Amino acid sequence: MRYTVGIDLGSTTTKAVVLGDDGTILGRGITNSRSNYDVACQVALGEALINARFSLIDGELARSGLAADLRARQLARLERAFRAEQYRSQLRVLAKELRRFLARLLTKPKGLGKSVDQIVASMEAEVDDLYAEGARRKSDFFRDLAGSRYLALAEAEARATGVGFDTLAGLFDKAILDVENSPEAAGRFEDHARAALAGIPEVDERLPAAVDRVATLQLEQIGSVGTGYGRQRLPFPEGQIRSEILCHGLGAHAMFPGTRTVLDIGGQDTKAIQVDDQGIVTSFQMNDRCAAGCGRYLGYIADEMSLGLHELGPIASLSTSPVRINSTCTVFAGAELRERLSLGEKREDILAGLHRAIILRAMSLLARSGGVKDEFTFTGGVAKNPAAVTALQGLLAENYGELTVNISDDSIYTGALGAALFALRTTGVRS
């Protein structure tokens, strides 16, 4: 089977979208961006191809006549078991790297090796619970998920044994870089899928047959285009690079054909884009080089408040009296944040004010790009933040009246989708 791929290398995450010959989305993949851009692209593409194979398995089961509800349950169980096997594979590489860096230490505190082994053993024992039906994980990125568990276990181990927490944490910081850059860590689809099948009780007989057919299917890449904040560092020829603005415009049009205005708030920049009825960009405005009002700013605030980035929106949504924020500059944000907390203001009210300030900056860009036209589409990672969405919807209604506002669970992939569509056009398979 032939496919084209679009890759969006952002400052925080790298996304990939895989399309079939007819433009159908086969799969999506996402990973943390990292210093090795080749590896980030490979991992995102690998995840998209895994996602594509699950879509193909679903198609095989549908053609076999398996009822939709039973098919959904079987696939959900298979994917949970698959991700558990993939996580185990990554843990094995992490354990190997921890021991390698441990062996390099010139001085080893007494009991350090035993503590590392205990932490790894505890993490391995948790895998089934992490991927059980209904389990809630803080993240699906290995660095985030393994990091939170490792550090929590390291704290407990340090208290129990006296081994230094900083030493244990330092080993993880070194090892995780090599795990992320290791092809061995991700493993092969067929290996994980077959191991997952072996551990699932009461499997419909059609599922193993579908997995075998899809696992051996050859996927041939016939085109690729890259975009994103880090697009100039992508391992692609110059002719296979497109601007974020063009890709977000085309991707938003593909997701919502009635789109006329697009707002993308990414990690490092914000873009207000106007498109025509073909998804062609007619005008745009971008923020300056400062990351204020972007995802990176929210990350800085999360660090200041010792919160996960994913926690900011839900906490801000609890606010009943948002405060007025004077600046969204990262240089002064920490000082203003600490001052407001010291004055007794609630963190949810502070965070709600911060989200509103970010959206106010975006509204200024929208006005300069030509205003807001119906339909309006919100893209980028910040589109997954509920407080940002609420603030945006309120300000749009105040300034432009009733509009169709499009926000998708897959908004973070909009740029990669546009890039994949440009790639498909270059193949000549579909105009």
C-alpha positions as CSV (number, residue, x, y, z in Angstrom):
1,M,0.0,0.0,0.0
2,R,1.3,3.4,-1.0
3,Y,1.1,6.5,1.3
4,T,2.2,10.1,1.6
5,V,3.2,11.8,4.8
6,G,3.2,15.3,6.2
7,I,5.4,16.1,9.2
8,D,5.0,19.2,11.4
9,L,8.1,19.7,13.5
10,G,7.0,22.0,16.3
11,S,9.0,23.4,19.2
12,T,7.3,21.0,21.7
13,T,5.8,18.2,19.6
14,T,6.4,16.7,16.2
15,K,3.3,15.4,14.4
16,A,2.8,13.2,11.4
17,V,-0.2,12.4,9.2
18,V,-0.3,9.6,6.7
19,L,-2.7,9.7,3.7
20,G,-3.7,6.9,1.3
21,D,-3.8,7.4,-2.5
22,D,-7.3,8.8,-2.3
23,G,-6.5,11.4,0.4
24,T,-8.1,9.4,3.2
25,I,-6.3,9.8,6.5
26,L,-4.8,6.5,7.4
27,G,-3.0,7.4,10.6
28,R,-1.7,10.1,12.9
29,G,1.3,10.1,15.1
30,I,2.8,12.5,17.7
31,T,6.0,12.6,19.8
32,N,8.0,15.1,21.9
33,S,10.3,17.2,19.7
34,R,14.0,16.7,20.7
35,S,17.4,17.8,19.7
36,N,17.7,15.0,17.1
37,Y,15.2,16.1,14.5
38,D,15.8,13.0,12.3
39,V,14.7,10.8,15.2
40,A,11.7,13.0,16.1
41,C,10.5,12.7,12.5
42,Q,11.1,8.9,12.5
43,V,9.2,8.4,15.8
44,A,6.2,10.6,14.7
45,L,6.0,8.7,11.4
46,G,6.4,5.4,13.2
47,E,3.5,6.3,15.4
48,A,1.4,7.4,12.4
49,L,2.1,4.1,10.7
50,I,1.1,2.1,13.8
51,N,-2.1,4.1,13.9
52,A,-2.6,3.4,10.2
53,R,-2.2,-0.3,10.7
54,F,-4.9,-0.3,13.4
55,S,-7.2,1.5,10.9
56,L,-6.4,-1.2,8.3
57,I,-7.2,-3.9,10.9
58,D,-10.5,-2.2,11.5
59,G,-11.2,-2.3,7.8
60,E,-10.3,-6.0,7.6
61,L,-12.7,-6.8,10.5
62,A,-15.5,-4.8,8.9
63,R,-15.1,-6.7,5.7
64,S,-15.2,-9.9,7.6
65,G,-18.6,-9.1,8.9
66,L,-17.8,-8.5,12.5
67,A,-20.4,-6.3,14.1
68,A,-19.3,-2.7,14.7
69,D,-19.7,-2.7,18.5
70,L,-17.8,-6.0,18.9
71,R,-15.2,-4.7,16.4
72,A,-14.7,-1.6,18.5
73,R,-14.3,-3.5,21.7
74,Q,-11.8,-6.0,20.2
75,L,-9.7,-3.2,18.7
76,A,-9.7,-1.2,21.9
77,R,-8.4,-4.2,23.9
78,L,-5.8,-4.9,21.2
79,E,-4.5,-1.4,21.2
80,R,-4.3,-1.2,25.0
81,A,-2.4,-4.5,25.0
82,F,-0.2,-3.3,22.1
83,R,0.7,0.0,24.0
84,A,1.5,-2.0,27.1
85,E,3.9,-4.2,25.1
86,Q,5.5,-1.1,23.5
87,Y,5.9,0.5,26.9
88,R,7.6,-2.7,28.2
89,S,10.0,-2.6,25.3
90,Q,10.8,1.0,26.1
91,L,11.3,0.2,29.8
92,R,13.8,-2.6,28.9
93,V,15.9,-0.1,27.0
94,L,15.6,2.4,29.8
95,A,16.8,-0.2,32.3
96,K,19.8,-1.0,30.0
97,E,20.7,2.7,29.7
98,L,20.3,3.4,33.4
99,R,22.7,0.6,34.2
100,R,25.1,1.8,31.5
101,F,25.3,5.3,33.0
102,L,25.4,3.8,36.5
103,A,28.6,1.8,35.5
104,R,30.2,5.0,34.3
105,L,29.9,6.8,37.6
106,L,33.4,7.3,39.2
107,T,31.9,7.2,42.7
108,K,28.8,5.1,43.4
109,P,26.9,5.7,46.6
110,K,26.3,2.5,48.5
111,G,23.0,0.8,47.4
112,L,22.6,2.9,44.3
113,G,22.5,0.0,41.9
114,K,20.0,-1.9,44.1
115,S,17.8,1.2,44.2
116,V,17.8,1.6,40.4
117,D,16.9,-2.1,40.0
118,Q,14.1,-1.7,42.5
119,I,12.7,1.4,40.7
120,V,12.8,-0.4,37.4
121,A,11.1,-3.5,38.8
122,S,8.3,-1.4,40.3
123,M,7.8,0.3,37.0
124,E,7.6,-3.0,35.2
125,A,5.1,-4.3,37.7
126,E,2.8,-1.4,37.0
127,V,2.4,-1.8,33.3
128,D,-0.8,-3.8,33.2
129,D,-2.5,-1.4,35.6
130,L,-1.3,1.6,33.5
131,Y,-3.0,0.2,30.4
132,A,-6.0,-1.5,32.0
133,E,-9.4,-0.6,30.7
134,G,-10.5,2.7,32.1
135,A,-7.1,3.6,33.4
136,R,-6.2,7.3,33.2
137,R,-2.6,8.2,32.3
138,K,-1.2,11.7,32.6
139,S,0.4,11.3,29.2
140,D,1.0,8.8,26.5
141,F,4.5,10.1,25.8
142,F,7.1,7.7,27.2
143,R,9.3,10.4,28.6
144,D,6.4,12.0,30.5
145,L,4.8,8.8,31.7
146,A,8.0,7.0,32.6
147,G,9.5,10.2,34.0
148,S,6.7,10.9,36.4
149,R,6.7,7.3,37.7
150,Y,10.5,7.0,37.9
151,L,10.8,10.3,39.9
152,A,7.9,9.4,42.3
153,L,9.5,6.0,42.9
154,A,13.0,7.6,43.3
155,E,11.6,9.9,46.0
156,A,10.2,7.0,47.9
157,E,13.5,5.0,47.4
158,A,15.6,8.0,48.6
159,R,13.5,8.3,51.8
160,A,13.6,4.6,52.5
161,T,17.3,3.9,51.8
162,G,19.1,7.3,52.0
163,V,20.3,7.1,48.4
164,G,20.4,10.6,47.0
165,F,17.3,11.6,45.0
166,D,19.4,14.0,42.9
167,T,21.7,11.1,41.9
168,L,18.8,8.9,40.9
169,A,17.1,11.7,39.0
170,G,20.4,12.5,37.2
171,L,20.7,9.0,36.0
172,F,17.2,9.2,34.5
173,D,17.9,12.5,32.8
174,K,20.9,11.0,31.0
175,A,19.3,7.7,30.1
176,I,16.0,9.0,28.7
177,L,17.8,10.9,25.9
178,D,19.3,7.6,24.6
179,V,16.0,5.8,25.0
180,E,14.2,8.4,22.9
181,N,16.9,8.2,20.2
182,S,16.9,4.4,20.2
183,P,15.1,2.5,17.3
184,E,15.2,-0.6,19.6
185,A,12.9,1.1,22.1
186,A,9.9,1.4,19.8
187,G,10.1,-2.2,18.6
188,R,8.3,-3.7,15.6
189,F,4.6,-3.5,15.0
190,E,4.2,-7.2,14.3
191,D,6.1,-8.3,17.4
192,H,4.1,-6.1,19.8
193,A,0.8,-6.9,18.0
194,R,1.3,-10.7,18.3
195,A,2.5,-10.5,21.9
196,A,-0.6,-8.3,22.6
197,L,-2.9,-10.9,21.0
198,A,-1.4,-13.7,23.1
199,G,-2.4,-11.9,26.3
200,I,-6.0,-11.1,25.4
201,P,-8.7,-13.6,26.5
202,E,-11.7,-14.4,24.4
203,V,-10.4,-13.1,21.1
204,D,-12.7,-13.4,18.1
205,E,-11.1,-15.7,15.6
206,R,-11.2,-13.1,12.9
207,L,-8.9,-10.7,14.8
208,P,-5.7,-12.7,14.7
209,A,-6.2,-13.3,10.9
210,A,-6.7,-9.6,10.4
211,V,-3.6,-8.7,12.4
212,D,-1.5,-11.2,10.5
213,R,-2.6,-9.8,7.1
214,V,-2.0,-6.2,8.1
215,A,1.3,-6.9,10.0
216,T,2.8,-8.3,6.8
217,L,1.4,-5.6,4.5
218,Q,4.2,-3.5,2.9
219,L,3.7,0.2,3.2
220,E,5.5,2.3,0.6
221,Q,6.1,6.0,1.0
222,I,5.7,7.9,-2.3
223,G,5.8,11.5,-1.1
224,S,6.5,13.6,1.9
225,V,6.4,17.3,2.9
226,G,7.6,18.9,6.1
227,T,6.5,22.1,7.9
228,G,6.5,23.6,11.4
229,Y,8.5,25.9,13.5
230,G,11.6,23.8,13.0
231,R,11.0,23.1,9.3
232,Q,14.4,24.4,8.2
233,R,16.0,21.7,10.3
234,L,13.9,18.9,8.8
235,P,15.8,16.2,7.0
236,F,13.9,16.9,3.8
237,P,15.0,18.5,0.5
238,E,14.1,22.2,0.1
239,G,11.4,21.3,-2.4
240,Q,9.6,19.3,0.2
241,I,9.2,22.1,2.7
242,R,6.1,24.3,3.0
243,S,5.4,27.2,5.4
244,E,3.2,26.6,8.5
245,I,0.8,29.2,7.2
246,L,0.1,27.4,4.0
247,C,-0.2,24.0,5.7
248,H,-2.5,25.2,8.5
249,G,-4.7,27.0,5.9
250,L,-5.0,23.9,3.7
251,G,-5.3,21.5,6.6
252,A,-8.1,23.6,8.2
253,H,-9.9,23.7,4.9
254,A,-9.6,19.9,4.5
255,M,-11.1,19.3,8.0
256,F,-13.8,22.0,7.8
257,P,-14.4,23.0,4.1
258,G,-16.3,26.1,5.1
259,T,-13.3,27.6,6.9
260,R,-12.5,31.2,6.1
261,T,-10.4,32.3,9.1
262,V,-7.9,30.2,10.9
263,L,-6.1,30.8,14.3
264,D,-3.1,28.7,15.1
265,I,-1.5,29.0,18.5
266,G,1.6,26.8,18.6
267,G,4.5,26.5,20.9
268,Q,6.5,29.5,19.7
269,D,4.2,31.5,17.5
270,T,0.6,32.5,16.8
271,K,-0.8,32.9,13.3
272,A,-4.0,34.5,12.1
273,I,-4.8,33.2,8.6
274,Q,-7.5,34.1,6.0
275,V,-8.3,31.5,3.3
276,D,-10.6,31.3,0.3
277,D,-13.0,28.5,-0.6
278,Q,-10.1,26.3,-1.8
279,G,-8.0,26.6,1.3
280,I,-5.6,29.0,-0.4
281,V,-4.2,31.7,2.0
282,T,-5.2,35.2,1.1
283,S,-3.7,37.1,4.0
284,F,-2.1,36.4,7.4
285,Q,-0.5,38.0,10.5
286,M,2.0,36.5,12.9
287,N,3.2,37.5,16.3
288,D,6.8,38.8,16.7
289,R,9.7,36.6,17.8
290,C,8.7,36.8,21.4
291,A,6.9,33.6,22.6
292,A,4.5,35.5,24.8
293,G,0.9,34.4,24.2
294,C,2.0,31.0,22.8
295,G,2.3,27.5,24.1
296,R,5.8,28.1,25.3
297,Y,4.6,30.8,27.6
298,L,2.0,28.4,29.1
299,G,4.8,25.9,29.6
300,Y,6.8,28.5,31.5
301,I,3.8,29.3,33.7
302,A,3.3,25.6,34.4
303,D,6.9,25.3,35.5
304,E,6.5,28.3,37.8
305,M,3.5,26.7,39.4
306,S,5.0,23.2,39.5
307,L,2.1,21.9,37.4
308,G,1.9,19.8,34.2
309,L,1.1,21.8,31.1
310,H,-2.1,19.6,30.6
311,E,-3.3,20.8,34.1
312,L,-3.4,24.5,33.4
313,G,-6.6,24.6,31.3
314,P,-8.7,22.4,33.7
315,I,-7.6,24.4,36.7
316,A,-8.3,27.8,35.0
317,S,-11.8,26.5,34.1
318,L,-12.6,26.4,37.8
319,S,-12.2,30.2,38.1
320,T,-15.1,32.4,39.2
321,S,-13.3,35.7,39.1
322,P,-10.5,35.9,36.6
323,V,-7.8,38.5,37.4
324,R,-6.6,41.1,34.9
325,I,-3.1,40.3,33.8
326,N,-0.9,43.2,32.8
327,S,1.7,41.3,30.8
328,T,2.1,38.1,29.0
329,C,5.9,38.6,28.7
330,T,7.8,35.5,29.9
331,V,10.5,37.8,31.3
332,F,8.1,39.4,33.8
333,A,5.5,36.6,34.1
334,G,7.2,34.8,37.0
335,A,7.5,37.9,39.1
336,E,3.8,38.9,38.5
337,L,2.7,35.4,39.2
338,R,4.5,35.2,42.5
339,E,3.3,38.6,43.5
340,R,-0.4,37.7,42.9
341,L,-0.1,34.4,44.7
342,S,1.5,36.2,47.7
343,L,-1.5,38.6,47.7
344,G,-3.8,35.7,48.2
345,E,-5.3,35.5,44.8
346,K,-6.5,32.1,43.8
347,R,-4.4,30.2,41.3
348,E,-7.4,29.3,39.2
349,D,-8.3,33.0,38.9
350,I,-4.7,33.9,38.0
351,L,-4.6,31.2,35.3
352,A,-8.0,32.2,33.9
353,G,-6.6,35.8,33.6
354,L,-3.5,34.5,31.9
355,H,-5.5,32.5,29.3
356,R,-7.7,35.5,28.6
357,A,-4.6,37.7,28.1
358,I,-3.2,35.2,25.6
359,I,-6.4,35.1,23.6
360,L,-6.6,38.9,23.6
361,R,-3.2,39.0,21.9
362,A,-4.5,36.5,19.3
363,M,-7.6,38.7,18.8
364,S,-5.3,41.6,17.9
365,L,-3.6,39.5,15.2
366,L,-7.0,38.4,13.8
367,A,-8.1,42.0,13.5
368,R,-4.9,42.9,11.6
369,S,-5.2,39.9,9.3
370,G,-8.6,41.1,8.1
371,G,-11.0,40.2,11.0
372,V,-12.9,37.0,11.6
373,K,-15.1,35.5,8.9
374,D,-17.5,32.6,9.3
375,E,-16.4,29.8,9.6
376,F,-13.6,30.1,12.1
377,T,-11.2,27.3,12.9
378,F,-8.9,27.0,15.9
379,T,-5.8,24.9,15.3
380,G,-2.6,24.0,17.1
381,G,-1.7,22.5,20.5
382,V,-3.4,25.2,22.5
383,A,-6.7,24.3,20.9
384,K,-6.7,21.3,23.3
385,N,-6.7,23.7,26.3
386,P,-10.3,24.1,27.6
387,A,-9.7,27.5,29.2
388,A,-8.1,28.9,26.0
389,V,-11.1,27.6,24.1
390,T,-13.6,29.2,26.5
391,A,-11.8,32.5,26.4
392,L,-11.6,32.5,22.6
393,Q,-15.3,31.6,22.2
394,G,-16.3,34.4,24.5
395,L,-14.2,37.1,22.8
396,L,-15.3,36.0,19.4
397,A,-18.9,36.3,20.4
398,E,-18.3,39.7,22.0
399,N,-16.5,41.1,18.9
400,Y,-18.0,39.3,15.9
401,G,-21.4,38.0,17.0
402,E,-22.6,34.5,16.1
403,L,-20.1,32.4,14.3
404,T,-19.4,28.8,13.5
405,V,-16.3,27.9,15.5
406,N,-14.6,24.7,14.6
407,I,-12.4,22.9,17.1
408,S,-11.4,19.3,16.7
409,D,-9.8,16.8,18.9
410,D,-7.3,16.4,16.0
411,S,-6.6,20.2,15.8
412,I,-3.0,19.6,16.8
413,Y,-2.5,17.7,13.5
414,T,-3.8,20.4,11.2
415,G,-0.4,21.5,10.0
416,A,0.8,18.0,9.4
417,L,-2.5,17.2,7.5
418,G,-1.9,20.3,5.2
419,A,1.7,19.1,4.6
420,A,0.5,15.6,3.7
421,L,-2.0,17.1,1.2
422,F,0.8,19.1,-0.4
423,A,2.8,15.9,-0.6
424,L,-0.1,14.1,-2.2
425,R,-0.4,16.8,-4.9
426,T,3.3,16.5,-5.8
427,T,2.9,12.7,-6.5
428,G,0.4,13.4,-9.2
429,V,-1.8,10.7,-7.8
430,R,-4.6,13.2,-6.9
431,S,-5.0,16.8,-8.0
